[in-house]
């Protein structure tokens, strides 16, 4: 993973600026951890979906577009140990890690 992007992402997740949500990159309640990464890439690219509380980021709702993954040097399918789950899956678990805990995982494993 790109070290500069990783540092920005970890800092943003720990900042308290972003509220955590599940199931989508961004909705009216907040962001998933990968939505925060998209927001760091370019916060002007969000578009509200019609008849929905969710937002698209460059036509994607659940996973970062390829251009964001390439910019970050992150394989969205990469898993974290010991759970062997993706960041997307960890974020969406009922009792999953909060953003500070997600930042710790990203900092240590990606």
trRosetta pair geometry for C-beta under 8 A, 3 or more apart (Angstrom, degrees):
i j d omega theta_ij theta_ji phi_ij phi_ji
1 5 6.8 -116 167 76 92 107
1 6 4.9 95 123 -66 122 119
1 72 6.2 -22 -152 154 91 81
1 73 4.7 147 -141 94 35 100
1 74 5.2 31 -112 -78 101 80
1 110 4.8 46 -18 149 147 88
2 5 4.1 58 85 18 112 112
2 6 6.3 177 86 -16 55 87
2 71 7.3 -64 6 147 152 49
2 72 5.7 -136 28 -168 110 35
2 73 4.1 134 -28 11 79 123
2 74 8.0 -77 15 -33 83 81
3 6 5.5 -55 -144 37 29 116
3 7 6.4 32 157 -21 64 104
4 7 5.8 -53 -150 33 30 111
4 8 6.6 29 152 -16 63 106
5 8 5.7 -56 -151 38 34 112
5 9 6.1 34 153 -22 68 109
5 37 7.8 53 171 -146 109 95
5 40 7.3 130 -153 120 82 137
5 71 6.7 139 -95 133 150 81
5 72 4.5 -157 137 -126 153 68
5 73 6.9 152 44 24 137 93
5 74 7.9 -120 110 -27 135 110
6 9 5.7 -57 -145 37 28 112
6 10 6.2 27 159 -17 65 108
6 72 7.6 110 -59 -166 64 89
6 106 6.6 -173 -152 152 90 105
6 107 7.3 129 166 -104 108 53
6 110 6.6 -176 -119 102 120 98
7 10 6.0 -54 -143 38 27 109
7 11 6.3 27 157 -18 62 110
8 11 5.8 -61 -150 39 27 112
8 12 6.2 27 154 -20 65 109
8 40 5.5 132 131 -158 122 142
9 12 5.7 -55 -147 35 29 110
9 13 6.4 27 155 -18 64 106
9 36 6.6 114 -149 115 79 107
9 37 5.5 7 -117 -97 122 83
9 40 6.1 -111 -85 1 71 164
9 72 7.3 52 -48 -134 141 123
9 103 7.7 179 124 -119 75 81
9 106 6.4 -97 111 147 120 157
10 13 5.9 -55 -147 36 29 110
10 14 6.4 17 157 -9 63 112
10 103 4.5 106 -149 -158 72 97
10 106 5.7 -160 -83 89 91 119
10 107 5.1 74 -114 -70 144 99
11 14 6.0 -68 -149 45 28 104
11 15 6.2 48 151 -51 64 103
12 15 5.4 -40 -147 4 31 125
12 17 6.6 -67 -159 52 71 121
12 18 6.4 48 159 -9 91 128
12 36 5.3 164 119 176 126 118
12 39 7.7 172 -179 83 152 113
12 40 6.0 -124 -31 -71 161 120
13 18 6.9 -51 -113 52 43 129
13 33 6.4 18 -106 -132 125 92
13 36 6.0 112 -77 118 78 168
13 99 4.3 -159 -172 177 84 97
13 100 6.9 166 136 -82 93 31
13 102 5.6 -118 -167 84 146 103
13 103 4.0 178 90 -68 127 104
13 106 7.3 120 12 25 158 140
14 99 7.0 -168 -72 128 35 99
14 100 5.6 76 -113 -113 74 74
14 103 4.9 -3 -50 -36 93 175
15 18 7.1 73 65 7 100 83
18 30 6.3 106 174 -165 72 103
18 31 5.0 -48 -167 39 119 123
18 36 5.2 -5 -115 -99 174 113
18 39 7.6 163 -97 49 128 157
18 99 6.5 148 84 -111 104 160
19 29 6.3 -114 116 154 126 64
19 30 3.2 -121 94 -94 86 130
19 31 7.0 119 70 19 55 72
20 30 5.4 19 44 114 6 148
20 31 6.9 -58 -115 71 39 60
20 32 7.1 58 -157 -115 73 39
20 33 7.6 3 -125 -54 100 70
20 91 7.3 -148 -162 -160 110 94
20 98 6.3 -148 -9 -151 159 67
20 99 5.4 -158 -65 -44 118 101
21 24 6.7 -23 115 58 122 84
21 26 7.3 99 47 -138 136 32
21 27 5.4 -153 158 40 166 100
21 29 4.5 124 -94 87 119 105
21 30 4.1 165 -27 66 97 86
21 31 6.1 118 26 36 97 10
21 32 6.0 -78 76 -57 72 65
21 35 7.7 3 53 28 102 153
22 32 6.5 86 -113 -93 31 103
22 91 6.5 174 -114 135 73 82
22 92 4.5 115 -157 -126 100 68
23 27 7.8 10 76 -20 97 137
23 32 7.5 -175 40 -61 31 128
23 62 7.4 -63 165 -116 47 95
23 92 6.0 106 -59 -125 52 117
24 27 5.1 84 69 -42 134 104
24 32 6.7 174 86 -16 35 116
24 35 7.3 51 124 -67 63 135
24 54 4.5 -118 -154 -128 164 118
24 55 7.6 125 149 42 126 59
24 61 5.4 -51 -140 167 97 86
24 62 6.0 -78 -120 -93 50 61
25 31 6.8 -19 160 -150 55 77
25 32 5.8 -89 -125 35 31 102
25 34 6.0 -81 -118 97 84 91
25 35 3.6 138 177 -90 67 95
25 38 5.7 17 -173 17 132 149
25 54 7.9 90 46 -167 72 100
25 55 7.0 -89 81 79 97 85
25 57 5.4 -83 109 3 159 123
25 60 6.8 74 -24 115 145 90
25 61 6.2 -155 10 179 100 32
25 62 6.5 -165 -32 -116 83 11
25 63 7.5 -122 -64 -16 108 6
25 64 7.1 119 -109 -75 129 60
26 30 7.3 -108 -140 132 65 31
26 31 5.0 -18 -99 -103 80 74
26 32 7.6 -116 -60 12 45 71
26 35 4.4 150 -54 -158 79 138
26 38 7.6 -113 -27 72 115 130
26 39 7.4 107 -73 -60 134 110
26 46 6.2 -43 69 -128 154 129
26 54 7.0 119 86 -160 56 64
26 55 4.3 -26 88 49 108 116
26 57 6.9 94 12 -44 117 109
27 30 7.1 8 59 47 71 40
27 53 4.7 51 -169 124 106 94
27 54 4.7 -46 -95 -97 93 57
27 55 6.6 -174 -92 2 38 80
28 53 4.4 -72 -3 -169 110 107
29 53 7.6 43 -10 150 83 132
30 35 8.0 134 137 84 64 144
31 35 3.6 -151 -161 95 92 122
31 36 4.9 118 126 -55 143 72
31 39 6.5 -58 -111 -20 153 135
32 35 4.7 102 46 0 66 106
32 36 7.6 -122 96 -7 39 82
32 88 7.0 41 152 -130 145 64
32 91 4.6 88 -164 146 99 151
32 92 7.0 -12 -125 -62 129 83
33 36 5.7 -45 -159 25 37 114
33 37 7.1 40 144 -18 62 99
33 87 5.6 -104 84 167 132 113
33 88 8.0 -140 55 -86 98 40
33 90 7.8 -7 15 84 143 100
33 91 4.8 -145 6 -87 102 131
33 99 6.7 164 -94 -119 91 76
33 102 4.7 -135 -96 169 142 154
33 106 7.7 -171 177 -50 135 132
34 37 5.3 -43 -155 31 44 117
34 38 6.7 48 146 -19 66 99
34 63 6.7 -38 139 -141 157 46
34 64 5.2 -129 175 -35 108 101
34 76 6.9 50 -123 -128 140 109
34 87 6.2 127 -56 107 98 119
34 88 6.0 -8 -15 -84 139 83
34 91 7.2 -123 -3 -6 87 160
35 38 5.4 -48 -150 35 39 114
35 39 6.3 42 150 -22 66 103
35 57 7.2 170 -131 -26 74 143
36 39 5.5 -52 -148 35 33 115
36 40 6.6 36 151 -20 64 102
36 99 7.6 98 -40 -134 157 120
37 40 5.8 -53 -152 33 32 112
37 41 6.7 38 148 -24 63 102
37 64 6.0 -48 93 -80 119 144
37 68 6.3 111 128 168 101 121
37 72 6.0 -4 -169 -76 123 153
37 74 7.4 -58 -158 35 157 157
38 41 5.5 -51 -154 29 36 116
38 42 7.7 -52 171 48 63 64
38 45 7.3 -109 169 74 99 119
38 46 8.0 106 128 -74 119 89
38 57 4.4 12 178 -178 148 166
38 58 8.0 -147 -151 14 118 101
38 64 5.3 -167 -69 -116 99 95
38 65 7.7 89 -116 16 112 84
38 68 5.4 -33 -102 -122 71 159
39 42 7.9 -113 -160 72 24 28
39 43 4.9 36 -164 -97 73 83
39 46 7.6 6 -98 -48 81 120
40 43 7.7 36 -70 -53 16 88
41 45 7.6 -31 97 23 100 138
41 64 7.9 118 -10 -153 148 121
41 67 7.7 121 -176 115 147 91
41 68 4.8 -90 -52 -119 164 94
41 71 5.7 108 -120 79 111 156
41 72 7.5 -76 -74 -46 110 99
42 45 4.7 66 101 -14 109 115
43 46 7.1 -24 -176 -7 51 109
45 57 5.5 67 111 -155 105 73
45 58 5.5 -10 170 -47 130 83
46 55 4.6 6 -170 167 103 138
46 56 7.2 146 -156 75 53 45
46 57 5.8 -30 -96 -91 64 77
47 55 6.3 148 71 -164 34 82
47 56 4.9 -20 63 59 93 95
47 57 7.9 165 20 -84 74 30
48 52 7.6 176 174 75 73 82
48 54 8.0 141 -152 96 56 39
48 55 5.5 -50 -96 -104 46 81
48 56 8.0 125 -148 17 1 77
49 52 4.0 -10 92 56 113 127
49 54 5.1 10 21 80 129 84
49 55 6.5 -166 -12 -109 83 24
49 56 5.7 101 -66 -27 93 95
49 61 7.0 18 -54 -101 141 122
54 61 5.6 43 151 -152 137 112
55 61 7.6 164 90 -124 36 75
56 59 5.5 5 174 -114 131 19
56 60 6.3 129 -162 55 79 30
56 61 5.4 -52 -102 -74 71 76
57 60 5.4 -36 68 64 77 88
57 61 7.8 146 18 -89 72 29
57 64 7.1 -37 92 -127 134 59
57 65 6.6 -136 112 -13 90 104
57 68 7.6 23 132 -39 128 148
58 65 4.4 -44 87 -28 128 155
58 67 6.9 -66 134 40 173 123
58 68 7.7 175 31 -28 139 110
59 65 7.2 78 59 -86 78 123
60 63 5.9 -84 -177 71 128 59
60 64 6.6 101 103 -158 154 15
60 65 4.8 -168 -8 -61 138 79
62 88 7.3 61 163 -150 87 133
63 76 5.5 88 -163 167 111 161
63 88 6.6 -32 -99 -87 85 147
64 68 3.9 -104 176 82 118 132
64 69 5.4 143 97 -50 117 83
64 72 7.8 15 128 13 165 136
64 74 7.9 50 56 82 148 120
64 76 6.1 -174 41 -81 96 132
65 68 5.2 96 60 6 72 100
65 69 7.4 -141 102 -1 38 90
66 69 5.6 -58 -148 40 36 112
66 70 6.1 36 155 -20 70 106
67 70 5.8 -52 -145 37 29 112
67 71 6.3 34 153 -22 62 106
68 71 5.6 -51 -146 35 31 114
68 72 6.2 18 158 -7 65 111
69 72 6.0 -64 -144 46 27 102
69 74 5.3 -109 -147 74 70 78
69 75 6.9 67 -172 -104 120 28
69 76 5.5 -77 -102 -31 129 99
70 73 7.4 26 -174 -73 30 42
74 78 7.0 -112 -173 22 71 130
74 110 6.6 18 -119 -176 100 129
75 78 4.3 102 79 -35 97 102
76 86 6.7 41 159 -164 62 131
76 87 7.5 -94 -152 43 63 105
76 88 6.8 44 180 -28 98 120
77 86 6.2 -69 -146 -99 32 128
78 86 6.9 107 73 -123 41 80
78 87 7.8 26 77 -13 83 97
78 110 6.8 116 108 -114 143 99
79 83 7.5 -137 177 90 102 76
79 84 4.9 20 158 -163 146 45
79 85 5.9 131 -147 61 97 11
79 86 5.6 -71 -97 -72 66 52
80 83 5.9 22 88 49 89 101
80 84 7.6 -135 71 -74 46 13
80 85 6.3 -26 46 65 89 66
80 86 7.5 111 0 -137 85 15
80 87 6.7 90 -28 -71 119 66
80 90 6.3 5 35 -46 136 146
80 105 5.2 5 -143 -177 149 121
80 109 5.2 96 -131 103 84 162
80 110 7.7 -51 -91 -49 92 97
81 84 6.8 29 -105 -62 53 59
81 109 6.4 -177 28 -123 84 136
83 90 6.7 113 83 -89 156 103
85 89 4.0 -117 -178 90 108 128
85 90 5.1 136 105 -55 121 81
85 93 7.8 36 151 -46 167 123
86 89 4.7 98 53 7 77 99
86 90 7.0 -140 95 -3 41 87
87 90 5.6 -53 -144 39 33 112
87 91 6.1 38 156 -23 66 106
87 102 7.0 84 -152 -154 98 108
87 105 7.5 161 -107 107 89 129
87 106 7.2 42 -107 -80 132 97
87 110 8.0 1 -58 -60 128 147
88 91 6.0 -56 -151 33 25 112
88 92 6.5 7 158 -7 61 115
89 92 6.0 -71 -147 44 28 102
89 93 6.8 47 155 -45 65 92
90 93 6.1 -36 -155 0 33 114
90 96 5.2 144 173 -159 54 124
90 97 5.8 1 164 25 109 106
90 102 6.8 146 116 -108 123 94
90 105 7.0 -93 149 88 168 174
91 96 6.1 142 -155 122 8 150
91 97 7.6 -55 -92 64 45 83
91 102 6.6 36 -88 -100 85 140
92 96 6.6 73 64 -5 24 157
93 96 3.1 121 59 -57 98 106
93 97 7.9 59 52 7 117 59
97 101 3.4 -133 -162 102 107 123
97 102 5.0 148 111 -56 120 69
97 104 7.9 -128 -164 47 142 102
97 105 6.5 139 57 -17 175 131
98 101 5.2 92 49 16 64 103
98 102 7.0 -117 107 -7 32 92
99 102 5.3 -50 -141 36 35 115
99 103 6.3 43 155 -25 65 99
100 103 5.6 -48 -153 29 31 115
100 104 6.9 35 147 -20 61 101
101 104 5.5 -47 -154 30 37 115
101 105 6.7 38 149 -18 65 102
102 105 5.6 -53 -151 35 36 112
102 106 6.3 34 152 -17 68 106
103 106 5.8 -55 -145 39 31 110
103 107 6.0 34 156 -23 65 110
104 107 5.7 -56 -144 36 27 113
104 108 6.3 11 162 -7 63 113
105 108 6.3 -70 -147 44 24 100
105 109 5.7 -28 176 24 65 121
105 110 7.7 50 131 -10 70 104
106 109 6.9 -78 -121 53 17 81
106 110 4.9 -39 -154 33 61 125
107 110 7.8 12 -23 43 10 84
